[in-house]
Amino acid sequence: MSAAPAVLTKTGLPVVEDPLPPPAPSDQHPVRRALGNPRVVLVLAALLVVVVSAVVTGAGTWPSALVYDVRTPLEDLNTWLVNNRDTHWIFLYFLLHISNTAESSVASLSELFTSMGWVGVTVLGTLIAWYAGGANLRRRALRTGATALAVFTVCGLLGMWAPTMDTLALMTVAVAVSALLGLLLGLAAGLSDRCERLLRPVFDTMQVMPAFAYLLPFVLLFDIGVPSALIATIIYAAPPMARLTSLGLRNANPATLEASASLGASSWQRLLTARLPLARKEMLLGLNQTIMMCLSMVVLASVVGSGGLGDKIYQALGKVNVGQALTAGIAIVLLAVLLDRTTAAAGARIDESTDHGRGPGRADRLRGWPAWTGLAALTGLLAVFGSRISEPAWPADWRINISQPVNSFTDWFESSLGSGVPVFGGTITWANNFANWVLNPLRNGLDASPWWALLLLAAALAWAVGRWRAAITATLALAAIGVMGLWSKSLNTLSQVLLGLLVTLLVGFAIGIVAARVERIERLLRPVLDTMQTMPQFVYLIPVIALFGAGRTAGIAAAVVFVLPAVIRITTQGLKQVDPAALEAARSMGATTWQQLRQVQLPLARGSLLVAVNQGVVLVLSMVVIAGMVGGGALGNDVITGLSRGDLAIGLPAGIAIVCLGVLLDRLTQPGRRAKEAR
């Protein structure tokens, strides 16, 4: 019996999936065996009804009699909020204090960076990174410090110093509050079974919600600006810290805890001296995940006026200025690499000290409270005297403008290789052909299908996968879209999501299978996947616009590139954890490589593959909104418009419709508990 494969979800939390047993051998032809399955017959019948009804009717508009006017009450609510935001007691005595605290915290940190000057910020950031790497002269500490120095230098040379400081200020506040909130929730869930049962469904729900869904309610309460961005980022990034803290506390070595109790330690002493030290690895992993999710959300929050590097990309994408977008994108990627490498170095240092069972050695004497005291004193000195050492921003004479050369190259590429290439046509030609011959027919086919037939197909597919509960949930989610009057736009979005998911799974499964069987390829892919997973979503739009131009194809391409790392890693991990005894038995029976893969590895790794599909659905949907910035249209465009204008009546229904699509696709791709047991 093989061990259950552990896979990583979006939040970085390891989830164990019970692998489904391989199908029993049969002498029947696969087609005949499939037609003998009532679930397959039901799905084929529903699909036949959709095709025939689409051909006969040719129109699938949702009936107006079943549409509920959600726009009018939302416009009234939006008007009430605008008129009462400065007078109503709930704003004056509660929400306004939260908003002012959030804005003043970020503004104070920005002023601190300004008073320190560019030299002070660079020196302090380099020292903090060096301290995280070990505060010694070993390779890890020096490499981490050098990375920080290089990142600050390049951001200054690119002319992105001021927006980088704005993003860093918002990031610092968001990470500090998210980590503290996650730590408190993790302590509650790790020490109390009742709290763990209460918080688990909350974290599960937050995990599958797209990132933009967190912005909508806070824009409603706080209007566009820094407070909405900061609070949404905190809520979005706290769950990974909470879940991994809880996991570390619950997985603490029972023998160590028993020894601590036998020495007469109280519950509080056991927590401080045993549980928390034993959970340091998981807590640091949670902090790393929180930092990366904060950066991703802070960049996305530029849509609601948070400023910083994300705003530079947002403005550049609106003008299709690839050079300006690439400049800010490079700064974001470098900032992500710096934060990821710094936390990774701190984690490696903790792992070494834990594995060797020792405290800091002679080379590590600078660590501990003396170092923190020294860093605090240095920060105070730089805040007072930093403006005398250097200017607040990077000197203008030391900047390198890469926007113009990049735009010139993009224009040359579009004119030379975008179209008109003999035989191949060019990338823009491919994009247009993909839209005309693949994307448009799928969208038109969905539009031509009667609404009741699509509801029937969704119910049949969900019942075949997860039985009645899944069928009811999927049908209600799809029907809710029609009731809100967003049927046609949602089908347009659904066509993009389905094609993006299909391409992602085909490419991701193929690469994951090869990486699982060829160790050299896995080693080569590992740093590439690490880098891709640290990049925020915005950054993926820049190269695809240069290659394919603005439009739906560019949005799908960005989604595919963004989701591929997760699918490849989950697939590779699931296949590599298949029981070696099963593979050895297949080889001893003369099975070929293809037979081993098809009859042993893939069936035993089915649980991991289903998780890869589910993660693909969640992440592709999260890119739908981002793709709205480059001409993806449909629901993504409505969400971006509603967020940027603070128009609740446009953004909220479109956001709810995207969440409903996520629920629908989740029920169609994840078998329920009873379905797993039946299989």
C-alpha positions, 0 to 999 in steps of 0.5 A: 500500500502506498503512502498518501501523497502530500501536496501543497495548496495555494497557501503552502499548507500540505494537504494529504489526499487519499490516493484512489485505487487503480481500476480493476483489470477487465477484458472489456473494451474501454469504450464498452466499459465506459458505456456500461457506467450509468454516470457516463451515460447520464453525462453523454445524454445531457451533452447530447441534449445541449448540442441538439437544443443549441442547433435547434434553437440557436439562442440561449439567452437567460429569460428576463422574467427570471432576472432580479435587478441587483443593480438598483439596490446596490446603487442606492447602497453606494449612494447612501455610503457616499452621503453618510461616510462622514456623518454616520456613527458607524463610520465616525466611531468605528470604521473611520478610526480603522481607516485613519490608523491604517493610513497613518501607519503606512504614511509614517513608515513612508516618512521614515524611509524618506528621512533615512534617505536612499543610503540609509534604507539601502544600508539598513535593508542590507544589514537586516538581510545579512542578519537573517542569513546568520549575521556572520561571514559564511556564504549564506549570510553574505549572499543574502546581504549581497542580494538585498544590496543588489535589489535596492541598487537596481530598483534605484537605477531603474528609476523606481525608488519612490514607488518601491518605498511606497510598496515596501511601506505598505508591505511592512505594515501588512506583513506585521499585522497579518503575521500577528493576526495569523499567529493569534488565530494559529495559537487558538486553533492549535491549542483548542479543538473547538477553535480548530473546528470553527476556523477550519471552514473559514480558512477553507473558504478564504483559500478558494476565494480569488484575491480580488474578492477581498477588495470588493467589500472593503472598497464598499466600506472605506472607499478607494485608497490605502485603507481598503488595500491594507485591510484586504491584504491583511485578511487575505494573507493571514490564513497561511500563517494561522494554518501552519502555526496550528499545524506546527503546534499540533505536530509537536513531539509528544515525548518532549511535551511529556518531559516538560510536563513531568518537570512541573512546567505549567501550560504557559511554560510548556507553550513558551519553552516546548510547543512554540520552539518545536513549531518554529519551522512551520511558523517560518514557512507560514511567514514566508507564505504570508509575505509572498501573498502580501506582495501579490495582494499589494500589487493587485490592490493598486487597482483601488489606489494603493499606489506603489509599483503596482500602480505603475504597472496598472497605468502602463498596461492601460496605455499598453506601454510595455517598457514602463510596465516592464521597468516596474515589473522588474522591481516587483520581481526583485522585491519578491526575490529579496523577501523570499530569499531572506525568509528562506535563509532565516528558515535554513538557519533555524533548521541547522540549529534545530537539527544540531541541537545547539544554540548560536556558536562563536560565529553567530554571537551577533544574533539575539537581543544585542543585534535587535537593539543595534538595528533599532539604534541604527534605525533611529540614527539614520532617521535623524541624520539620514537626510544629511548623508544622502537625498531622500530619493535615488539621484536622478543622474544615476538612473537608467531608462530602459522603457524606450529601448523596450518599447522600440523592441516591442514595436519591431517585434510586432511589425517583424515577428508578430505577423507576416512571417512566412509559413509561421505567420507570427505570434499575433497571427497565432493569437488571432487564429486562436481567438477566431477558431477556438475561443469564439466557437466555444463562446458562441456554442455556449451562448447558443445553448439554452440556459436550461440545457446548460443547467442540466449538463452542470447537474449531470456532471456534478452528480457524476463526480460528487453525487446529489450535494455537488449537483445541487450546489453546481446548479444553484451557482450557475443559476445565480449567475443568470438571476443577476443578469450576467449570463452572457458575460459569464459564459464568455468568461467561462469559455476563457477559463475552460480553455486556459484550464485545458491548456494548463493541464495538458502542458502541466501534466506532460511536464510533470510526468517527464520531471517525475521520471527524469531527475535531471529535468526536475533539478533543472525545473526547480529554480525556474518554478521557484522564481515563477512562484515568487512573481506576482500576477501582474508581472505575467501580463507584460511579456504576453502583451509583447508577444500576443498584443492586448486581448483575450488570448493574452489573458489566457496565455498569462493565466497558463504561465501563472498556473503552470508551476503549481500544476507541474509541482503537484503532478511531479510530487504525486507521481514520485510518491507512488509506492516503488514496490508497485512499479517494481512489480509492474517491471517484473511483469514486463510492463513497458514505460507507457504501461507503468505510467498508464496502469500504475503511476497515474491511477495511484497518483489520481488524488494528487492529479485531482488536487492539481486540477482544483488548484488550476481552477482556483488560480485560473479564475484569479487571473480572469480579473487581471486579464480584464486589464489587457482586453479580456473583457467580460466579468474581469473587465467589470470587476476592474471597472467597479474597483477603480471607480468605486462603483459597487453596482458594477464590480460586486455582481461581477465578482460574485459571478466569478466566485459562482463560476469557481464554485461550479468548477470546483464541484465539477472537478473534485469528487465528494467523500462518498464518490471517493469511497464508491470508487 
